[in-house]
Amino acid sequence: MADEFAGLPANMISHAWCLRRTPVGVLSVDDLELVPLPLEALVAGEVLIESQWLSVDPYMRTRMQAVGYDYLNRDGMGKWLPGSPLSAWGLGRVLESKYGGVVPGDWVVGHLPAASHGVLALDSPAGSLAPLVFHGQDAPPLAWLHQRGMTGFTAWLAMCHYGRLRPDDTVLVTAGAGAVGSLAVQWALAGGARVLASAGSVAGREWLLSLGVAGVLDHSRPADFTEQLARLAEEGIDLHLEQLGGATFSAAIDAVRPRGRVVLCGLVSQYNGSDPRRAPHNLRRLAAIGAHLQPFVVPGHEAVFWQPFQQQVAQPPASEFRAPLEVFDGLESWAEALCGLLVSGRRRGPGKRVVRL
């Protein structure tokens, strides 16, 4: 296998996505640019990888915000400034290695440059997640892009850790056909809950019904989301996973039962706006009824929770979850895939959006 990767040029040029300018309003492909970047020679502890699959995720827009996301200053998830190379959860193949035990042909999963090639250090600071290496297999370990990767980890934290899922719960998951939501829905179903989920397309809602949810909502109609919820959850909601923000979040808050739980994972509908962290007008209702609101971000959870998550996701029922990929082809399509993810109605199918290089 090593011969297949021999004879690499001493000074390789990578083609990398960078932030061209700080976006104002809706993220545009013109805010990003694909540029040639020279790669430095490897030093001990590093590998050269060729990217094979790259993710796009809504949180990327928050890393481009001018202000307001202070949590991004830690855990290697800093703010992207104009000129910054971008990164993504992804899957790459080792071309050259100066890390003991890692050889050309091995697969690497982790936070990779959003680029054709990149140099990675395989040792990470204590408490953070080092890139994962898979030896001696020809097929790419695609499960680690989604259900065993960061989106799966996020869904597990939301439902099983922070959500404290119970069999008699009525659960609402907004953006239920998306990357995190599609897995959160299945955790809730596996836990015996009555599950309601929203999607912005007919195809997404049909897919959710095929999973066995009790009812679906159309979040592309935020003006009547309250009425949709009233029909499906007459007695209210015990556990809510919020990912959209805006009018749908306000409607969900009004439906939460006393002592209910709300896990706040994202506000995607607000990320392109001038005030992306705007709170719903009725947020104080949660405190008034004794409900618990838990916002969270994934960075900082890996040291304690990554291994328990991997143990659970590797066996039934989680190992049998449906985890479709919504695939774009070509590095050049990465910016289009990201921008479209932040605009309602641009989905091609359910699941995790990824780019195949």
DRENDO-1510 file (C-alpha; in Angstrom, 1 decimal, always signed):
<recs>
REC; n; res; u; v; w
REC; 1; MET; +0.0; +0.0; +0.0 .
REC; 2; ALA; +2.9; +2.4; +0.8 .
REC; 3; ASP; +4.1; +2.4; -2.8 .
REC; 4; GLU; +0.7; +3.8; -3.9 .
REC; 5; PHE; +1.6; +7.0; -2.0 .
REC; 6; ALA; +5.3; +7.2; -2.8 .
REC; 7; GLY; +7.1; +10.0; -4.7 .
REC; 8; LEU; +5.3; +13.0; -3.4 .
REC; 9; PRO; +6.6; +16.5; -4.3 .
REC; 10; ALA; +8.8; +18.1; -1.6 .
REC; 11; ASN; +6.7; +21.3; -1.7 .
REC; 12; MET; +3.1; +20.4; -2.2 .
REC; 13; ILE; +0.4; +23.1; -2.9 .
REC; 14; SER; -2.9; +22.6; -1.3 .
REC; 15; HIS; -6.1; +24.3; -2.5 .
REC; 16; ALA; -7.9; +25.6; +0.6 .
REC; 17; TRP; -11.1; +27.5; +1.4 .
REC; 18; CYS; -10.5; +30.8; +3.2 .
REC; 19; LEU; -12.7; +33.5; +4.5 .
REC; 20; ARG; -12.4; +36.4; +2.0 .
REC; 21; ARG; -14.4; +38.9; +4.1 .
REC; 22; THR; -16.5; +39.0; +7.2 .
REC; 23; PRO; -20.0; +38.3; +6.0 .
REC; 24; VAL; -22.8; +40.8; +6.5 .
REC; 25; GLY; -26.3; +39.2; +6.4 .
REC; 26; VAL; -26.8; +36.1; +4.4 .
REC; 27; LEU; -23.5; +34.1; +3.9 .
REC; 28; SER; -22.6; +34.2; +0.2 .
REC; 29; VAL; -20.1; +32.1; -1.8 .
REC; 30; ASP; -18.4; +35.5; -2.5 .
REC; 31; ASP; -17.5; +35.7; +1.2 .
REC; 32; LEU; -15.3; +32.7; +0.7 .
REC; 33; GLU; -12.5; +31.9; -1.7 .
REC; 34; LEU; -10.5; +28.8; -2.8 .
REC; 35; VAL; -6.8; +29.7; -2.8 .
REC; 36; PRO; -3.5; +27.8; -3.3 .
REC; 37; LEU; -1.5; +27.4; -0.1 .
REC; 38; PRO; +1.9; +25.9; +0.1 .
REC; 39; LEU; +2.3; +23.1; +2.7 .
REC; 40; GLU; +5.3; +23.1; +5.1 .
REC; 41; ALA; +7.6; +20.1; +5.4 .
REC; 42; LEU; +6.5; +17.7; +8.0 .
REC; 43; VAL; +8.0; +17.6; +11.5 .
REC; 44; ALA; +7.9; +14.9; +14.0 .
REC; 45; GLY; +4.4; +14.1; +15.1 .
REC; 46; GLU; +2.7; +15.3; +11.9 .
REC; 47; VAL; +1.1; +13.6; +8.9 .
REC; 48; LEU; +0.2; +14.9; +5.4 .
REC; 49; ILE; -3.3; +14.0; +4.5 .
REC; 50; GLU; -5.4; +14.1; +1.3 .
REC; 51; SER; -8.9; +15.1; +2.1 .
REC; 52; GLN; -11.6; +12.7; +0.9 .
REC; 53; TRP; -14.8; +13.9; +2.7 .
REC; 54; LEU; -15.5; +17.3; +4.3 .
REC; 55; SER; -18.4; +18.3; +6.4 .
REC; 56; VAL; -20.4; +21.5; +6.4 .
REC; 57; ASP; -22.2; +22.6; +9.6 .
REC; 58; PRO; -24.3; +25.6; +10.7 .
REC; 59; TYR; -21.9; +26.4; +13.6 .
REC; 60; MET; -19.3; +27.5; +10.9 .
REC; 61; ARG; -21.4; +30.7; +10.4 .
REC; 62; THR; -20.9; +31.6; +14.0 .
REC; 63; ARG; -17.2; +31.5; +13.6 .
REC; 64; MET; -17.5; +34.2; +11.1 .
REC; 65; GLN; -19.5; +36.6; +13.3 .
REC; 66; ALA; -17.9; +39.9; +14.1 .
REC; 67; VAL; -19.0; +39.8; +17.8 .
REC; 68; GLY; -20.9; +37.7; +20.2 .
REC; 69; TYR; -19.5; +34.2; +20.3 .
REC; 70; ASP; -16.9; +34.3; +23.0 .
REC; 71; TYR; -16.9; +30.5; +23.5 .
REC; 72; LEU; -15.1; +30.3; +20.2 .
REC; 73; ASN; -12.0; +31.7; +21.7 .
REC; 74; ARG; -11.2; +28.4; +23.4 .
REC; 75; ASP; -10.8; +24.7; +22.6 .
REC; 76; GLY; -9.2; +25.3; +19.2 .
REC; 77; MET; -12.4; +26.7; +17.8 .
REC; 78; GLY; -11.4; +30.3; +17.4 .
REC; 79; LYS; -13.0; +33.1; +15.3 .
REC; 80; TRP; -12.3; +33.1; +11.6 .
REC; 81; LEU; -11.0; +36.4; +10.4 .
REC; 82; PRO; -10.6; +37.6; +6.7 .
REC; 83; GLY; -7.8; +35.6; +5.2 .
REC; 84; SER; -8.2; +32.7; +7.7 .
REC; 85; PRO; -8.1; +29.2; +6.3 .
REC; 86; LEU; -11.3; +27.3; +7.2 .
REC; 87; SER; -11.6; +23.9; +8.7 .
REC; 88; ALA; -14.2; +21.1; +8.9 .
REC; 89; TRP; -14.9; +17.8; +10.5 .
REC; 90; GLY; -13.7; +15.4; +7.8 .
REC; 91; LEU; -12.1; +12.2; +6.6 .
REC; 92; GLY; -8.7; +12.1; +4.9 .
REC; 93; ARG; -6.1; +9.6; +3.9 .
REC; 94; VAL; -2.4; +9.7; +5.0 .
REC; 95; LEU; +0.1; +10.4; +2.2 .
REC; 96; GLU; +3.2; +10.9; +4.3 .
REC; 97; SER; +3.8; +10.4; +8.0 .
REC; 98; LYS; +6.3; +11.4; +10.7 .
REC; 99; TYR; +4.1; +9.9; +13.4 .
REC; 100; GLY; +5.1; +6.5; +14.8 .
REC; 101; GLY; +2.7; +3.8; +13.9 .
REC; 102; VAL; +0.8; +5.8; +11.2 .
REC; 103; VAL; +1.6; +4.9; +7.6 .
REC; 104; PRO; +0.6; +6.1; +4.2 .
REC; 105; GLY; -2.9; +4.7; +3.3 .
REC; 106; ASP; -4.2; +5.0; +6.9 .
REC; 107; TRP; -7.4; +7.0; +7.4 .
REC; 108; VAL; -7.7; +10.1; +9.6 .
REC; 109; VAL; -10.9; +11.5; +11.0 .
REC; 110; GLY; -11.1; +14.8; +12.8 .
REC; 111; HIS; -11.1; +18.6; +12.3 .
REC; 112; LEU; -9.3; +18.9; +9.0 .
REC; 113; PRO; -8.4; +21.9; +6.9 .
REC; 114; ALA; -11.2; +22.7; +4.4 .
REC; 115; ALA; -8.7; +22.0; +1.7 .
REC; 116; SER; -7.5; +19.4; -0.8 .
REC; 117; HIS; -4.5; +18.5; +1.5 .
REC; 118; GLY; -3.4; +19.4; +4.9 .
REC; 119; VAL; -0.7; +18.8; +7.6 .
REC; 120; LEU; -2.0; +17.6; +10.9 .
REC; 121; ALA; -0.5; +17.1; +14.3 .
REC; 122; LEU; -1.8; +13.9; +15.7 .
REC; 123; ASP; -1.2; +14.8; +19.4 .
REC; 124; SER; -3.7; +17.2; +20.8 .
REC; 125; PRO; -3.7; +19.2; +24.1 .
REC; 126; ALA; -5.1; +17.5; +27.1 .
REC; 127; GLY; -8.9; +17.6; +27.1 .
REC; 128; SER; -9.4; +18.0; +23.4 .
REC; 129; LEU; -10.1; +15.3; +20.8 .
REC; 130; ALA; -7.1; +14.2; +18.8 .
REC; 131; PRO; -7.6; +13.1; +15.2 .
REC; 132; LEU; -8.7; +9.4; +15.0 .
REC; 133; VAL; -6.6; +7.0; +12.9 .
REC; 134; PHE; -7.8; +3.9; +11.2 .
REC; 135; HIS; -5.3; +1.4; +10.0 .
REC; 136; GLY; -5.3; -1.2; +7.2 .
REC; 137; GLN; -8.7; -0.7; +5.6 .
REC; 138; ASP; -9.5; +0.2; +2.0 .
REC; 139; ALA; -13.0; +1.5; +2.4 .
REC; 140; PRO; -13.4; +4.9; +4.1 .
REC; 141; PRO; -14.9; +4.7; +7.7 .
REC; 142; LEU; -17.9; +6.9; +6.7 .
REC; 143; ALA; -19.8; +6.3; +10.0 .
REC; 144; TRP; -17.3; +8.7; +11.6 .
REC; 145; LEU; -18.5; +11.5; +9.4 .
REC; 146; HIS; -22.0; +11.4; +11.0 .
REC; 147; GLN; -23.4; +9.0; +13.6 .
REC; 148; ARG; -20.0; +8.3; +15.3 .
REC; 149; GLY; -18.6; +11.7; +14.7 .
REC; 150; MET; -19.4; +15.2; +15.9 .
REC; 151; THR; -23.1; +15.3; +14.8 .
REC; 152; GLY; -23.7; +12.0; +16.5 .
REC; 153; PHE; -21.9; +13.2; +19.6 .
REC; 154; THR; -24.0; +16.4; +19.7 .
REC; 155; ALA; -27.3; +14.4; +19.4 .
REC; 156; TRP; -26.3; +12.1; +22.2 .
REC; 157; LEU; -25.3; +14.9; +24.5 .
REC; 158; ALA; -28.6; +16.6; +23.8 .
REC; 159; MET; -30.9; +13.7; +24.3 .
REC; 160; CYS; -29.1; +11.3; +26.7 .
REC; 161; HIS; -27.0; +13.7; +28.8 .
REC; 162; TYR; -28.6; +17.1; +29.0 .
REC; 163; GLY; -32.1; +16.1; +28.0 .
REC; 164; ARG; -32.3; +13.3; +30.6 .
REC; 165; LEU; -34.7; +11.4; +28.2 .
REC; 166; ARG; -37.5; +9.5; +29.9 .
REC; 167; PRO; -39.8; +6.8; +28.3 .
REC; 168; ASP; -43.0; +8.8; +29.1 .
REC; 169; ASP; -41.7; +12.1; +27.6 .
REC; 170; THR; -43.4; +13.9; +24.8 .
REC; 171; VAL; -40.3; +15.2; +22.8 .
REC; 172; LEU; -40.1; +17.9; +20.2 .
REC; 173; VAL; -37.0; +18.1; +17.9 .
REC; 174; THR; -36.8; +21.1; +15.5 .
REC; 175; ALA; -34.8; +20.5; +12.3 .
REC; 176; GLY; -35.5; +16.8; +12.9 .
REC; 177; ALA; -34.4; +15.7; +9.4 .
REC; 178; GLY; -31.0; +17.5; +9.7 .
REC; 179; ALA; -27.7; +16.1; +10.8 .
REC; 180; VAL; -28.1; +16.4; +14.6 .
REC; 181; GLY; -31.9; +16.3; +14.6 .
REC; 182; SER; -32.2; +13.0; +12.6 .
REC; 183; LEU; -30.1; +11.2; +15.2 .
REC; 184; ALA; -31.7; +12.9; +18.2 .
REC; 185; VAL; -35.1; +11.8; +17.0 .
REC; 186; GLN; -33.9; +8.2; +16.8 .
REC; 187; TRP; -32.4; +8.4; +20.4 .
REC; 188; ALA; -35.7; +9.7; +21.6 .
REC; 189; LEU; -37.7; +6.9; +19.8 .
REC; 190; ALA; -35.3; +4.3; +21.1 .
REC; 191; GLY; -35.9; +5.6; +24.6 .
REC; 192; GLY; -39.6; +5.0; +24.3 .
REC; 193; ALA; -40.7; +8.7; +24.0 .
REC; 194; ARG; -43.5; +10.1; +22.0 .
REC; 195; VAL; -41.6; +12.1; +19.4 .
REC; 196; LEU; -42.7; +15.1; +17.3 .
REC; 197; ALA; -40.2; +16.6; +14.8 .
REC; 198; SER; -40.1; +19.4; +12.3 .
REC; 199; ALA; -38.7; +19.7; +8.8 .
REC; 200; GLY; -38.8; +22.4; +6.2 .
REC; 201; SER; -39.6; +20.1; +3.3 .
REC; 202; VAL; -42.1; +17.5; +2.3 .
REC; 203; ALA; -39.4; +15.0; +1.8 .
REC; 204; GLY; -37.9; +15.6; +5.2 .
REC; 205; ARG; -41.3; +15.2; +6.9 .
REC; 206; GLU; -42.0; +12.0; +5.0 .
REC; 207; TRP; -38.6; +10.6; +6.1 .
REC; 208; LEU; -39.4; +11.5; +9.7 .
REC; 209; LEU; -42.7; +9.7; +9.5 .
REC; 210; SER; -40.8; +6.6; +8.1 .
REC; 211; LEU; -38.8; +6.6; +11.4 .
REC; 212; GLY; -42.0; +6.3; +13.4 .
REC; 213; VAL; -42.5; +9.8; +14.9 .
REC; 214; ALA; -45.9; +10.5; +16.2 .
REC; 215; GLY; -46.3; +13.7; +14.2 .
REC; 216; VAL; -44.4; +16.1; +12.0 .
REC; 217; LEU; -44.4; +19.9; +11.8 .
REC; 218; ASP; -43.5; +22.3; +9.0 .
REC; 219; HIS; -41.0; +24.9; +10.3 .
REC; 220; SER; -41.0; +26.7; +6.9 .
REC; 221; ARG; -44.3; +28.1; +8.2 .
REC; 222; PRO; -43.2; +29.7; +11.4 .
REC; 223; ALA; -46.3; +32.0; +11.6 .
REC; 224; ASP; -48.6; +29.0; +12.3 .
REC; 225; PHE; -46.1; +26.8; +14.2 .
REC; 226; THR; -48.0; +27.5; +17.4 .
REC; 227; GLU; -51.2; +26.0; +15.8 .
REC; 228; GLN; -49.3; +23.0; +14.5 .
REC; 229; LEU; -47.9; +22.3; +18.0 .
REC; 230; ALA; -51.3; +22.7; +19.6 .
REC; 231; ARG; -52.8; +20.1; +17.3 .
REC; 232; LEU; -50.0; +17.6; +18.0 .
REC; 233; ALA; -49.2; +18.3; +21.6 .
REC; 234; GLU; -52.4; +19.2; +23.4 .
REC; 235; GLU; -50.9; +18.5; +26.8 .
REC; 236; GLY; -47.5; +20.1; +26.1 .
REC; 237; ILE; -43.9; +19.1; +25.7 .
REC; 238; ASP; -41.7; +17.5; +28.3 .
REC; 239; LEU; -38.4; +17.7; +26.4 .
REC; 240; HIS; -37.5; +20.1; +23.6 .
REC; 241; LEU; -34.3; +20.1; +21.4 .
REC; 242; GLU; -34.1; +23.6; +19.9 .
REC; 243; GLN; -32.0; +24.2; +16.8 .
REC; 244; LEU; -33.7; +26.9; +14.8 .
REC; 245; GLY; -34.5; +29.9; +16.9 .
REC; 246; GLY; -36.9; +32.6; +15.8 .
REC; 247; ALA; -40.7; +32.1; +15.8 .
REC; 248; THR; -40.5; +28.3; +16.1 .
REC; 249; PHE; -38.5; +28.6; +19.3 .
REC; 250; SER; -41.0; +31.0; +20.8 .
REC; 251; ALA; -43.8; +28.7; +19.9 .
REC; 252; ALA; -42.0; +25.7; +21.5 .
REC; 253; ILE; -41.4; +27.7; +24.7 .
REC; 254; ASP; -45.2; +28.3; +25.0 .
REC; 255; ALA; -45.8; +24.5; +24.7 .
REC; 256; VAL; -43.3; +23.4; +27.3 .
REC; 257; ARG; -44.9; +21.8; +30.4 .
REC; 258; PRO; -44.1; +22.8; +34.0 .
REC; 259; ARG; -40.7; +21.4; +35.0 .
REC; 260; GLY; -40.0; +20.5; +31.4 .
REC; 261; ARG; -36.5; +20.6; +29.8 .
REC; 262; VAL; -35.2; +22.6; +26.9 .
REC; 263; VAL; -31.9; +21.8; +25.4 .
REC; 264; LEU; -30.6; +24.6; +23.2 .
REC; 265; CYS; -28.3; +23.4; +20.5 .
REC; 266; GLY; -28.5; +26.1; +17.9 .
REC; 267; LEU; -30.3; +29.1; +16.4 .
REC; 268; VAL; -29.7; +28.4; +12.8 .
REC; 269; SER; -32.5; +30.6; +11.4 .
REC; 270; GLN; -30.8; +33.6; +13.1 .
REC; 271; TYR; -27.2; +33.0; +12.1 .
REC; 272; ASN; -27.4; +35.2; +8.9 .
REC; 273; GLY; -29.0; +38.0; +10.8 .
REC; 274; SER; -27.6; +41.1; +12.5 .
REC; 275; ASP; -28.4; +39.8; +16.0 .
REC; 276; PRO; -27.8; +36.0; +15.8 .
REC; 277; ARG; -28.1; +35.5; +19.6 .
REC; 278; ARG; -31.4; +37.3; +20.0 .
REC; 279; ALA; -33.4; +35.6; +22.7 .
REC; 280; PRO; -37.2; +34.8; +22.3 .
REC; 281; HIS; -39.5; +37.4; +23.8 .
REC; 282; ASN; -41.1; +34.8; +26.0 .
REC; 283; LEU; -37.9; +33.1; +27.3 .
REC; 284; ARG; -38.7; +34.0; +30.9 .
REC; 285; ARG; -41.7; +31.8; +30.8 .
REC; 286; LEU; -39.4; +28.8; +31.3 .
REC; 287; ALA; -38.2; +30.1; +34.7 .
REC; 288; ALA; -41.8; +31.0; +35.7 .
REC; 289; ILE; -43.0; +27.4; +35.2 .
REC; 290; GLY; -39.9; +25.7; +36.7 .
REC; 291; ALA; -38.6; +24.5; +33.4 .
REC; 292; HIS; -34.9; +23.9; +32.9 .
REC; 293; LEU; -33.1; +25.6; +29.9 .
REC; 294; GLN; -29.7; +24.1; +29.0 .
REC; 295; PRO; -27.7; +25.7; +26.2 .
REC; 296; PHE; -24.5; +23.9; +25.2 .
REC; 297; VAL; -21.7; +23.7; +22.7 .
REC; 298; VAL; -19.7; +20.5; +22.1 .
REC; 299; PRO; -16.1; +21.8; +22.6 .
REC; 300; GLY; -15.1; +20.9; +26.1 .
REC; 301; HIS; -17.1; +17.7; +26.4 .
REC; 302; GLU; -14.7; +15.4; +24.7 .
REC; 303; ALA; -12.5; +14.5; +27.7 .
REC; 304; VAL; -15.4; +13.2; +29.8 .
REC; 305; PHE; -18.1; +12.1; +27.4 .
REC; 306; TRP; -16.5; +10.9; +24.1 .
REC; 307; GLN; -15.7; +7.4; +25.2 .
REC; 308; PRO; -19.1; +6.7; +26.9 .
REC; 309; PHE; -20.7; +8.0; +23.7 .
REC; 310; GLN; -18.6; +5.7; +21.5 .
REC; 311; GLN; -19.5; +2.7; +23.7 .
REC; 312; GLN; -23.2; +3.3; +23.3 .
REC; 313; VAL; -23.2; +4.2; +19.6 .
REC; 314; ALA; -21.3; +1.1; +18.7 .
REC; 315; GLN; -24.1; -1.2; +19.9 .
REC; 316; PRO; -27.9; -1.5; +19.4 .
REC; 317; PRO; -30.1; +0.4; +19.2 .
REC; 318; ALA; -27.7; +3.2; +18.1 .
REC; 319; SER; -25.7; +1.0; +15.8 .
REC; 320; GLU; -28.9; +0.4; +13.8 .
REC; 321; PHE; -29.9; +4.1; +13.5 .
REC; 322; ARG; -30.4; +5.4; +9.9 .
REC; 323; ALA; -27.8; +8.0; +9.1 .
REC; 324; PRO; -28.1; +9.2; +5.5 .
REC; 325; LEU; -25.6; +11.5; +4.0 .
REC; 326; GLU; -26.6; +14.4; +1.7 .
REC; 327; VAL; -23.6; +14.5; -0.7 .
REC; 328; PHE; -22.1; +17.3; -2.8 .
REC; 329; ASP; -19.3; +16.4; -5.1 .
REC; 330; GLY; -16.0; +18.3; -5.5 .
REC; 331; LEU; -14.0; +20.6; -3.3 .
REC; 332; GLU; -15.3; +23.5; -5.4 .
REC; 333; SER; -18.8; +22.8; -4.1 .
REC; 334; TRP; -17.9; +23.2; -0.4 .
REC; 335; ALA; -18.8; +26.9; -0.2 .
REC; 336; GLU; -22.1; +26.3; -2.0 .
REC; 337; ALA; -23.0; +23.4; +0.3 .
REC; 338; LEU; -22.3; +25.5; +3.4 .
REC; 339; CYS; -24.2; +28.6; +2.2 .
REC; 340; GLY; -27.2; +26.6; +1.2 .
REC; 341; LEU; -27.3; +24.8; +4.6 .
REC; 342; LEU; -28.2; +28.2; +6.2 .
REC; 343; VAL; -31.1; +29.0; +4.0 .
REC; 344; SER; -34.5; +27.2; +4.4 .
REC; 345; GLY; -35.6; +25.0; +1.5 .
REC; 346; ARG; -32.1; +24.3; +0.1 .
REC; 347; ARG; -31.9; +20.7; +1.4 .
REC; 348; ARG; -31.6; +17.9; -1.2 .
REC; 349; GLY; -32.4; +15.2; +1.4 .
REC; 350; PRO; -32.3; +14.2; +5.1 .
REC; 351; GLY; -29.2; +13.6; +7.2 .
REC; 352; LYS; -25.7; +15.0; +7.3 .
REC; 353; ARG; -24.5; +17.3; +4.5 .
REC; 354; VAL; -21.0; +16.4; +3.3 .
REC; 355; VAL; -18.7; +17.1; +0.4 .
REC; 356; ARG; -17.0; +14.2; -1.4 .
REC; 357; LEU; -13.7; +15.3; -2.9 .
</recs>
